[in-house]
Amino acid sequence: KSTFPAVEKAHAVLVPVDYPDSAGGPIPAVLLGQPFQAKSGAMIADWVVARSKGDARVLDVGIDGIPTLAQLRKGFEAELHRQCPNCKLTTINLPVDEAFNNQGNPIIVSAVRRDPRINYIVTVDGSVFNGLSTALATAGLTGKATIASAIGSTQNESEILRGTEGATTGTPNVIAGWMEIGRGN
């Protein structure tokens, strides 16, 4: 928001992707913002409920220091509670620096070791936790919990094909990029 005056003075606009606030000022539209993230989280919750037949013990791994990821986690949790009153939820909220410096997977492994009843691990950003299935396997926890994520990378998609992860949602960045370019016309 500190750049808004300069953008407005230049008679320009900003069309951000994944911006945590609503449109306004020099921002005429927000692509893939909080409503998109909340829906992405809800989709993963629906998958967990369907796959577990309404009986899941979920480790929910969030990065609330990034507002859109916090919205994604909230969307997941709200939908899980709505659709699955018997599901149990344990939440880990990682600081941004830990999550993006490869410290998340060991924390997740420790949580699964502490509570062997956990049978689903849901992360708000699959690409941040690449290698999670390998970390679980190295710890002797292969098959203990099914991994699901939002914002999956091609690695997450490959893990699904190999059977080491269960599900992910995508983020249509290419489409959003073209939408941004198209708004300039």
C-alpha positions as CSV (number, residue, x, y, z in Angstrom):
1,K,0.0,0.0,0.0
2,S,3.0,2.3,0.4
3,T,3.3,2.4,-3.4
4,F,-0.3,3.4,-4.0
5,P,0.4,7.1,-4.2
6,A,3.2,6.7,-6.8
7,V,1.0,4.3,-8.8
8,E,-2.0,6.7,-8.8
9,K,0.3,9.6,-9.6
10,A,1.5,7.7,-12.7
11,H,-2.2,7.0,-13.6
12,A,-1.4,3.3,-13.5
13,V,-3.1,0.3,-12.0
14,L,-2.0,-2.8,-10.2
15,V,-3.6,-6.1,-10.8
16,P,-2.1,-8.4,-8.2
17,V,-2.3,-12.2,-8.0
18,D,-2.9,-13.6,-4.6
19,Y,-3.3,-10.2,-2.9
20,P,-4.7,-10.5,0.6
21,D,-7.0,-7.4,0.5
22,S,-9.9,-6.4,-1.6
23,A,-9.7,-4.3,-4.7
24,G,-9.6,-0.5,-4.2
25,G,-7.4,2.5,-5.0
26,P,-5.1,1.6,-7.9
27,I,-6.2,-2.1,-7.7
28,P,-9.2,-2.6,-9.9
29,A,-9.3,-6.4,-9.4
30,V,-7.6,-9.1,-7.4
31,L,-6.9,-12.4,-9.1
32,L,-6.7,-15.6,-7.1
33,G,-7.2,-13.8,-3.8
34,Q,-8.7,-14.9,-0.5
35,P,-12.0,-16.3,-1.9
36,F,-10.1,-18.5,-4.3
37,Q,-7.8,-19.6,-1.5
38,A,-10.7,-20.4,0.8
39,K,-12.4,-22.5,-1.9
40,S,-9.1,-24.3,-2.6
41,G,-8.9,-25.2,1.1
42,A,-12.6,-26.3,1.1
43,M,-11.9,-28.6,-1.9
44,I,-9.1,-30.4,0.0
45,A,-11.4,-30.8,3.1
46,D,-14.2,-32.3,0.9
47,W,-11.6,-34.8,-0.5
48,V,-10.4,-35.8,3.0
49,V,-14.0,-36.2,4.2
50,A,-15.0,-38.4,1.1
51,R,-11.8,-40.5,1.2
52,S,-11.9,-41.1,5.0
53,K,-15.7,-41.7,5.0
54,G,-16.0,-39.0,7.6
55,D,-13.5,-40.4,10.1
56,A,-10.1,-38.6,9.7
57,R,-7.5,-37.5,12.1
58,V,-5.9,-34.6,10.3
59,L,-2.6,-32.8,10.9
60,D,-3.3,-29.4,9.3
61,V,-0.1,-27.5,8.5
62,G,-0.5,-23.8,7.9
63,I,1.7,-20.7,7.2
64,D,-0.6,-18.0,8.6
65,G,2.1,-15.3,8.2
66,I,1.0,-15.2,4.6
67,P,-2.5,-13.9,4.6
68,T,-3.8,-15.8,1.6
69,L,-2.4,-19.1,3.0
70,A,-4.1,-18.3,6.3
71,Q,-7.3,-17.9,4.3
72,L,-6.7,-21.2,2.7
73,R,-6.2,-22.9,6.0
74,K,-9.3,-21.3,7.4
75,G,-11.3,-22.4,4.4
76,F,-10.1,-26.0,4.9
77,E,-10.9,-26.0,8.6
78,A,-14.3,-24.5,8.2
79,E,-15.3,-27.0,5.6
80,L,-13.8,-29.9,7.5
81,H,-15.8,-29.0,10.6
82,R,-19.0,-28.4,8.6
83,Q,-18.8,-31.7,6.7
84,C,-17.1,-34.0,9.2
85,P,-18.1,-33.5,12.9
86,N,-16.3,-36.7,13.8
87,C,-13.0,-35.7,12.2
88,K,-10.2,-34.7,14.6
89,L,-7.9,-31.8,13.7
90,T,-4.5,-30.9,15.0
91,T,-3.0,-27.7,13.7
92,I,0.6,-26.6,13.2
93,N,1.2,-23.0,12.2
94,L,4.7,-22.6,10.9
95,P,6.5,-19.2,10.9
96,V,7.2,-18.1,7.3
97,D,11.0,-18.3,7.7
98,E,10.8,-21.9,9.0
99,A,8.4,-23.0,6.3
100,F,10.5,-21.5,3.5
101,N,13.8,-22.7,4.8
102,N,13.0,-26.5,4.7
103,Q,12.2,-26.8,8.4
104,G,8.6,-27.8,8.0
105,N,9.0,-31.5,7.0
106,P,10.9,-32.4,10.2
107,I,8.3,-30.7,12.3
108,I,5.5,-32.6,10.5
109,V,7.4,-35.9,10.9
110,S,7.7,-35.2,14.7
111,A,4.0,-34.5,14.9
112,V,3.1,-37.8,13.2
113,R,5.5,-39.6,15.6
114,R,3.9,-38.0,18.6
115,D,0.4,-38.9,17.5
116,P,0.3,-42.1,15.5
117,R,-3.4,-41.8,15.0
118,I,-2.9,-39.0,12.4
119,N,-4.0,-40.5,9.1
120,Y,-4.0,-37.4,6.9
121,I,-1.5,-34.5,6.6
122,V,-2.9,-31.4,4.8
123,T,-0.5,-28.6,3.9
124,V,-1.5,-25.1,2.7
125,D,1.2,-25.1,0.0
126,G,2.4,-28.4,-1.4
127,S,5.4,-26.8,-3.1
128,V,6.7,-25.6,0.2
129,F,6.7,-29.1,1.6
130,N,8.1,-31.0,-1.4
131,G,9.8,-34.1,-0.2
132,L,7.4,-34.7,2.7
133,S,6.6,-38.3,1.6
134,T,10.4,-39.0,1.5
135,A,10.8,-37.5,5.0
136,L,8.0,-39.7,6.3
137,A,9.5,-42.8,4.6
138,T,13.0,-42.0,6.0
139,A,11.4,-41.8,9.5
140,G,9.8,-45.2,9.0
141,L,6.3,-43.7,8.6
142,T,5.5,-44.8,5.1
143,G,1.8,-45.3,4.7
144,K,0.9,-43.9,8.1
145,A,-0.8,-40.8,6.8
146,T,-2.1,-39.7,3.4
147,I,-0.7,-36.3,2.2
148,A,-2.9,-33.7,0.6
149,S,-2.1,-30.1,-0.2
150,A,-3.2,-27.0,-1.9
151,I,-1.1,-25.1,-4.5
152,G,0.7,-28.2,-5.5
153,S,3.8,-28.3,-7.7
154,T,4.6,-30.7,-10.5
155,Q,6.5,-32.6,-7.8
156,N,3.3,-33.0,-5.8
157,E,1.5,-34.2,-9.0
158,S,4.3,-36.7,-9.7
159,E,4.0,-38.0,-6.1
160,I,0.3,-38.5,-6.6
161,L,1.0,-40.5,-9.7
162,R,3.5,-42.6,-7.7
163,G,0.9,-43.1,-5.0
164,T,3.0,-41.3,-2.3
165,E,0.6,-38.4,-2.0
166,G,-3.2,-38.4,-2.2
167,A,-4.4,-35.1,-3.6
168,T,-3.5,-31.5,-4.4
169,T,-5.1,-28.4,-5.9
170,G,-3.6,-26.2,-8.5
171,T,-3.2,-22.5,-8.9
172,P,-3.8,-21.4,-12.5
173,N,-0.9,-18.9,-12.6
174,V,-0.7,-19.0,-16.4
175,I,-4.4,-18.1,-16.7
176,A,-4.0,-15.4,-14.1
177,G,-1.0,-14.0,-16.0
178,W,-3.0,-13.8,-19.2
179,M,-5.9,-12.2,-17.3
180,E,-3.5,-9.6,-16.0
181,I,-2.1,-8.8,-19.4
182,G,-5.6,-8.7,-20.9
183,R,-6.8,-6.1,-18.4
184,G,-4.2,-3.7,-19.7
185,N,-6.1,-3.4,-23.1
